[in-house]
Amino acid sequence: MKRSYSSHENKRLLGIVTAVVAISTLYLARIVFIPLALAFLFALLLTPPVAFLERIKVPRSLAIFTVVLTLLALGGLIGWKTSQQFVDLTDRIPMYKEALKAKIDSIKGSGSQSLSNASKAVEELESEIVQVTPGSSENGSKKNVPRGSSPSRPLSVAVVPPTNPIGSVQNLIGPLATTGLVTIFTIFILFGRENLRNRLIRLASADQLNLMTKAMDEASQRINRYLILQFFVNAGYGLLIGVALHFIGVPNAALWGLGAAILRFLPYVGPPLAALMPILLSLAIFPGWYHALATVGLFLLLELIVSNIVEPLLYSAHVGLSPLAILVAAIFWTLVWGLPGLVLSTPLTVCIVVVGRYVPSLNFLNVILGDEPVLAPHSKYYQRLLASDQNEAKQILENCLKDKSLEEVYSSVIIPALSLAEQDRHRHELDEETQTFIYQSTRELVEELAANGSEKPLEVEVQSPPEIQSLDVLCIPARDEADDVIGTLLSQILGRQGHSAKSIRIASVATMLSAVCESNPRIVCISALPPHALGHARALYARLRKQFPELYIVICLWHFKGDPRQAGIRLRIAKDHGLLTSLSDVSQHISFRLTSLLPRS
């Protein structure tokens, strides 16, 4: 036991050390990893057009250089047009100076008296600081000031930074060098994409080719679709911004639309940056506030619609990340790689989630970052009952009823949840109060759902044994409350099918046998939830056969995972009796049996 615990601790420590080393390597070697990651991203985007050119018999080298040069030429054209518009904007700035000054003056004029008083106080404090020091002449000239004393006013000192042509060249060469590295890496990746793919598969796992192929295909498809959808969404966003700003009257509307489309590739910070300059221009150019408010409203409304409606609808099925994971990933990659990390955050996190989905040891990454449900509906339902939250448990059942029938919800949610409760109960992990709440809440929810699911509320009676009348099917529990509740489910389903079916509450064997005698049913169903009810089900079945040899009996082993034939042998079931494990099988079998039996005389 101690050795197992020590081994677990060593694995955890090794995982932590590996994560720290990986993050440190990503940060320290970012000068290489950033161009390489951008190159992989561009190669992923450019692979389809290169493959298309190859299919029409264009040599690979020519296809690659054609696609890359086209992309670079398009980027250069956009940059040249953008610089022209910026030059045009800088030429017009002096024209906007007076309007902006008048607007500032109007704001100052409409300010409160307290703001004016605060401004006066600051001015008085400044005059106190620069006033003449004692012992010096107020009107004395600089040459009459004694040595060691201060002049009447402080000397103004201007700090002029030394010109550094080498630093300026470095600032210019840095982005150009990064662009060159990205271009070279992209070309080499496109040239040897099959060889690189094979090496990655060999490095990851040569013995699990199917698994790694699925992982790589899924990652590339997710990222491709995400980038294509993001391109169209951002292009449409920039187009709408440019057209709207043109009609508002903001100059260089095409420039701001293009900037909005490009900056929106930066999660979270891009849209505010794109809105900054148009808003400032609308404040500086127009005398009133209408145009400025219209510009602010345009960016705010469009961003709310795109980020809260359009993107969730388009991205949710292709990215596979939760909203919180996207935010955390953006912060993490920005801290590690800066602005390029913010651009690459979503594609990189998609790759991590896909790896976590296919590699068992890294499955926690898929659980933490992915958007797939981590708990099955029956587990969520049981968990909410453990938390004494009957309202949310009801909501889970109602959500399942949107896509499933009532019988399917009973089979896939309630019965497995009761099975979990029974397992915890026999491990002594549930107190009496929690057990009572789980079974009582489930009974109430079942009756409520059955009533709401039909135009005429079903009256499925759960009566004490002396009040039971003659009927088709009688459901009796084998052991405890869980068997009792599932017997109620079965009687409801049979009642919906037009049969007279009732369920009795758990009682002593003698009392339940007396109920069978008084009701004289055509079929008796023993409701048993394995594994702990098997012994009781066998004893109850033996008593029923001995006392009612002509009675048709069905043993229902709910949510049973074993071999029904072996279970039938253990329970010593007669050949003409039934043993079934699912709610749908039991209801179909009983319906068929009732139609095949002769009517009562």
Secondary structure, DSSP 8 states (H G I E B T S, - for coil): -HHHHHHHHHHHHHHHHHHHHHHHHHHHTHHHHHHHHHHHHHHHHHHHHHHHHHHTT--HHHHHHHHHHHHHHHHHHHHHHHHHHHHHHHHHHHHHHHHHHHHHHHHHHTS-HHHHHHHHHHHHHHHHHTS--TTS-SS--GGGS-TTS--SS-----------HHHHHHHHHHHHHHHHHHHHHHHHHHHTHHHHHHHHHHHH-TT-HHHHHHHHHHHHHHHHHHHHHHHHHHHHHHHHHHHHHHHHT-SSHHHHHHHHHHHTTSTTTHHHHHHHHHHHHHHHH-SSSHHHHHHHHHHHHHHHHIIIIIHHHHHHHHH-B-HHHHHHHHHHHHHHHSHHHHHHHHHHHHHHHHHHHH-GGGHHHHHHHB-S-SS-HHHHHHHHHHTT-HHHHHHHHHHHHTTS-HHHHIIIIIHHHHHHHHHHHHTT-S-HHHHHHHHHHHHHHHHHHHHHTSSS--------GGG----SEEEEESSSHHHHHHHHHHHHHHHHTT--EEE-----HHHHHHHHHHH--SEEEEEE-TTTTHHHHHHHHHHHHHH-TT-EEEEEETT--S-HHHHHHHHT--TTSEEE-SHHHHHHHHHHHHHHS----
